[in-house]
Amino acid sequence: MTVEQDISPLVKTVTVPVGVDRAFEAFTAETSQWWPLFSHSVGEQAANEVRLEGSVGGRIVEYGAAGELATWGILSEWDPPTSLSFSWHPGQDPAEAGQVTVTFTATGDGTEVTLVHAGWERRGDGGRARLGYDTGWDYVLGKYVEFSR
């Protein structure tokens, strides 16, 4: 028996009570302050920082006390403060990378942040990782919302 896994893009939307510029800055320049590295890290050592190299071709890199631990992805779009896109392969083969796009849209209550994670068909797991990311992105974005208050 074969079970078909959903490989459609994951779409997550949160609202943060700050302007678009601040929402983008918090997401990109202050990632280490809200990303839950204690539970969502891929290096063999304890991670203490993650940095986005803010330009097309820049990397998303996890760092520990001894230096660079892992590349999570590569920025393919950098349009502050409205959007960014990047490949997503933390601790995995870049050939199986997904694609994440994050947009920042002003609303009456602050900024709506929408994350779209696509490219599940590139993974060699038949879409099984998508389920973990479904709940994982909820948790990670929840930490971003808490930080952005």
N, C-alpha and C positions, 0 to 999 in steps of 0.2 A: 504494500500500500504506500502510495506517495502522498505526502501532505504538501500542498502548495503554500508557500509563504508569500506574504504581501511584500512586494518590492517597490510600491509606489513611494514617492517622496514623503518624508515626515515633515509636517508643518507645525511649528510651535510659535505661539504668539503670547507675549507678556506686555504689560504696560508698566513703565517706570515713571515716577512722579517728578521728572526732571526734563529739561529741554533736550532737543535733539543733539546739540553739540556735546552737552554733558553726558548724555546716554552713550554716544559713540565713544567718547574719551574713556568712560568707565569700562566699557566693553573691551576696548582695544589696548589702551595704555596702562590700565590698572587691573589687568586680568588676574595677576597674582594675588590681589587683595580679595577677590571673590571666588575664584575657581577653587573647588574643593580638592586640592592636591593630595590631601590625606587619603582620599578614596578614589579619585579619578586622575591617576598618574600612571605612567607606563615604564618609567626608568627602574632599573634594578636597585638603585639607591633611593633614599628618601628625597623627594623633590621639594624644593622650596621656592621655586619661581617658574613662571611661564611668561615668555615675551613674544609679542607679535612685532616682526620687523616691518614697520608700516609703509610698504610700497609694493607695487606689483613685482612678484618674484621673491619678496621677502618671506622668511620662514616663520612658522610658529614653533617655538622651541621650549622644551622643558629643561630646567637646570636644577642641579643639586649643589651641595657644598663643594664638590670637586670639579664642577663645571657642567658642560653640556651633557645631557642624558639621552634625549630623544627628540627627533623632529616629528611634529604632529601633522604638519601640512605646509603648503606653499600658497601664498596669496596670489590670486589670479585677477582680482579686481580690488581697487582701493579708491573709494570715492567719498572721502570724509565730508560731511558727517552723515551721509545718507545710506551708504551701503559698503559692504565688503564681501568678497567671495574667496574661498580657499579650498584646496584639496584637503581631505581629511583622512589620515592614515596613522593615527597615534600608535606607535609600536608595531605597525603592520607593514606589509609590502606596499610601496607607493603605487604599484601597478593595479592594486585592488582599491585604490582610494575612492572614497565618496566625494561629493562636492557639496559644500555648505555655503549658502548665501544668507547674509543677515542684512535686513533693511531696517531703517529707523525713520519713523513717520510721526510728525507732530500731531498731537490730539489735544482736545480740551483739557485732558487730565495729565498731560505730560508727553511721553513718547511711546508709541507702539513699536515694539521690537519683534520682528518676525524672522524666525530662523527656518530655512528650508534645507533639509538634508536629503540629497538625492544620490543616485549612482549605485544603488544596492545590487544591481545586476553585475557589477564588476567584481564583487566579492565572491570567493569560491565557496560560500556557505549556503547558497540557495536562499538567501534572505533571512537566515536565522538571527544574525546580529541586529537586524532592524528592531526586533522586539526589545532587546536590551537598551538600545539607543532611545527607543520611545520613552521609557521611564527614566533613563539616564539624562536625557536633555531636560526633562521636567525638573529633575533634581538640580542640575547645574544652573538652569535659568532661574530657578527659585533662589539660589544663592546670589545670583546677579541682581535680582529684584531686591532682596534684603539689603545688599550693599548699596544700591542706588537710592535708597530712601533718605 
